Amino acid sequence: MKASIRKLVLERDPYCFHCGESNDLVVHHRRNRGHGGSKLLDKPEWLMAVCARYNGEMESVSQVAESARRQGHKLRSWQASSIPVFDVVTLLWYVLKTDGTKEVYEDGEGYY
């Protein structure tokens, strides 16, 4: 992943979407690169900041992975990047945009 993309994502997402932690952040691919992903997924709409602990749990704990899917943090190979993500700090759903910004998802109170 290009350093400029990483920087853009971490500026947009200054804390973990799951717990609000602002330390130990990693850039997370919402769609696993091994599940139909590639370097083409190294774009802001496919990436989000999460803490390292949550990132690891999404990959190793099935209950956490399922919860992450319901919150748009983890996508299946057929799902589009336009699926919104839930932000635990603001309690809002956002659509991650191709330009590196995020926009409040205004179609109802939640996505799922």
LINLIN-V843924 format. One record per residue. N is the residue number from 1. RES is the residue in one small letter. PHI is phi in radians with two decimals (none if undefined). NEAR is the number of other C-alpha atoms within 12 Angstrom. Layout:
BEGIN
n=N res=RES phi=PHI near=NEAR
n=N res=RES phi=PHI near=NEAR
END
This chain:
BEGIN
n=1 res=m phi=none near=21
n=2 res=k phi=-1.17 near=15
n=3 res=a phi=-1.04 near=12
n=4 res=s phi=-1.16 near=14
n=5 res=i phi=-1.23 near=27
n=6 res=r phi=-0.99 near=27
n=7 res=k phi=-1.07 near=22
n=8 res=l phi=-1.04 near=28
n=9 res=v phi=-1.14 near=36
n=10 res=l phi=-1.22 near=29
n=11 res=e phi=-1.27 near=21
n=12 res=r phi=-1.19 near=27
n=13 res=d phi=-2.03 near=36
n=14 res=p phi=-1.38 near=26
n=15 res=y phi=-2.66 near=27
n=16 res=c phi=-1.20 near=34
n=17 res=f phi=-1.07 near=40
n=18 res=h phi=-1.51 near=38
n=19 res=c phi=-2.15 near=25
n=20 res=g phi=1.55 near=22
n=21 res=e phi=-1.08 near=22
n=22 res=s phi=-1.92 near=20
n=23 res=n phi=-1.82 near=17
n=24 res=d phi=1.03 near=19
n=25 res=l phi=-1.42 near=29
n=26 res=v phi=-2.23 near=27
n=27 res=v phi=-1.58 near=38
n=28 res=h phi=-1.82 near=40
n=29 res=h phi=-1.42 near=37
n=30 res=r phi=-1.12 near=44
n=31 res=r phi=-1.92 near=35
n=32 res=n phi=-0.99 near=28
n=33 res=r phi=-1.11 near=21
n=34 res=g phi=-1.37 near=14
n=35 res=h phi=-1.96 near=16
n=36 res=g phi=1.58 near=17
n=37 res=g phi=-1.64 near=23
n=38 res=s phi=-2.86 near=17
n=39 res=k phi=-1.11 near=18
n=40 res=l phi=-1.12 near=18
n=41 res=l phi=-1.52 near=29
n=42 res=d phi=-1.45 near=29
n=43 res=k phi=-2.22 near=32
n=44 res=p phi=-0.94 near=36
n=45 res=e phi=-1.25 near=39
n=46 res=w phi=-1.77 near=44
n=47 res=l phi=-2.08 near=46
n=48 res=m phi=-2.67 near=49
n=49 res=a phi=-1.55 near=41
n=50 res=v phi=-2.46 near=39
n=51 res=c phi=-1.28 near=27
n=52 res=a phi=-1.06 near=23
n=53 res=r phi=-1.08 near=22
n=54 res=y phi=-1.12 near=31
n=55 res=n phi=-1.01 near=30
n=56 res=g phi=-1.15 near=19
n=57 res=e phi=-1.17 near=20
n=58 res=m phi=-1.08 near=30
n=59 res=e phi=-1.58 near=25
n=60 res=s phi=-2.08 near=13
n=61 res=v phi=-2.08 near=15
n=62 res=s phi=-1.05 near=14
n=63 res=q phi=-1.17 near=14
n=64 res=v phi=-1.19 near=21
n=65 res=a phi=-1.06 near=26
n=66 res=e phi=-1.15 near=19
n=67 res=s phi=-1.08 near=22
n=68 res=a phi=-1.08 near=34
n=69 res=r phi=-1.14 near=28
n=70 res=r phi=-1.15 near=22
n=71 res=q phi=-1.70 near=29
n=72 res=g phi=1.33 near=39
n=73 res=h phi=-1.37 near=44
n=74 res=k phi=-2.36 near=40
n=75 res=l phi=-1.97 near=35
n=76 res=r phi=-1.39 near=25
n=77 res=s phi=-1.07 near=20
n=78 res=w phi=-1.63 near=15
n=79 res=q phi=-1.48 near=20
n=80 res=a phi=-1.50 near=21
n=81 res=s phi=-1.18 near=32
n=82 res=s phi=-1.31 near=26
n=83 res=i phi=-1.14 near=33
n=84 res=p phi=-1.24 near=39
n=85 res=v phi=-2.02 near=44
n=86 res=f phi=-1.58 near=36
n=87 res=d phi=-1.92 near=33
n=88 res=v phi=-1.17 near=20
n=89 res=v phi=-1.30 near=19
n=90 res=t phi=-1.57 near=17
n=91 res=l phi=1.04 near=18
n=92 res=l phi=-2.11 near=24
n=93 res=w phi=-1.70 near=30
n=94 res=y phi=-2.22 near=35
n=95 res=v phi=-1.76 near=33
n=96 res=l phi=-1.48 near=34
n=97 res=k phi=-1.69 near=26
n=98 res=t phi=-1.15 near=20
n=99 res=d phi=-1.52 near=17
n=100 res=g phi=1.58 near=25
n=101 res=t phi=-1.82 near=23
n=102 res=k phi=-2.30 near=30
n=103 res=e phi=-2.24 near=23
n=104 res=v phi=-1.06 near=24
n=105 res=y phi=-1.45 near=23
n=106 res=e phi=-1.81 near=13
n=107 res=d phi=-1.64 near=15
n=108 res=g phi=1.65 near=12
n=109 res=e phi=-1.46 near=14
n=110 res=g phi=-2.71 near=21
n=111 res=y phi=-1.57 near=21
n=112 res=y phi=-1.69 near=16
END
